[in-house]
Amino acid sequence: MKKVILVTGANRGIGKEICKQLAVLDHDVILTARDERKAKESGEAIGLNCSPVQLDVSDERSVKKASRWVQEHYGRLDVLINNAGIIAEKSLVESDIDEIQKIMDVNFYGPIRMNKYFLPLLRESAEARIINMSSGMGAYSNMKTGYAGYRLSKAGMNAQTILLSKELADSNISVNAMSPGWVKTDMGGQEAPRTVEQGADTAVWLATADGIPSGGFYRDREIIEW
């Protein structure tokens, strides 16, 4: 079945690759980015089945505007992929509060804003899904030093995933988180061992495969520890 799928932070890296793979599968993909020009350029590069939309997950007015656009053009949303994210390398003792707040505003509060304004559209789907792009760096089972703001934001995203999956347990909406692994992107760096294709694969699978339960944390299509 053809799905309407929105991906945040999708003008480059894993987000763009997710859009590309979903468009090839003939789904209607909404590629969003904070910069309208970059969204259009990326959408044009993908071509068929890809609609670029300006969306800044840290700006509530921008999120509301994008939700109205989806309502007007599709009337529903089948899959929301909360992919937008930023990173910084500093440890917790080195980080200043403003830097951590900036990271949290995008990585943690961004998905909360998205879920708030897109839930009505997801409820219009026969079988909707929310997919949170998390990281093994936010897993309690794998917590290490460095990248404090990023780790905290992804640990919070994981908790958010569990909470929302329970709150929506009796609805038509499943909620899962995933880790793409260490991927060779602008964020991951050139030393990363995984390709963007590998990093995007689990998100595409979670968006399209049948019979995926709610409330899980995945990597390479397998459940991993929180």
Buried (B, 14 or more C-beta within 10 A) or exposed (E): EEBBBBBBBBBBBBBBBBBBBBBEBEBBBBBBBBEBEBBBEBBEBBEEBBBBBBBBBBBEEBBEBBBEBBBEEBEBBBBBBBBBBBBBEBEEEEBEEEBBEBBBBBBBBBBBBBBEBBBEBBBBBEEBBBBBBBBBBBBEEBEEEEBBBBBBBBBBBBBBBBEBBEEBEEEEBBBBBBBBBBBBBEBBEEEBEBBBEBBBBBBBBBBBEEEBEBBBBBBBEEEBEB
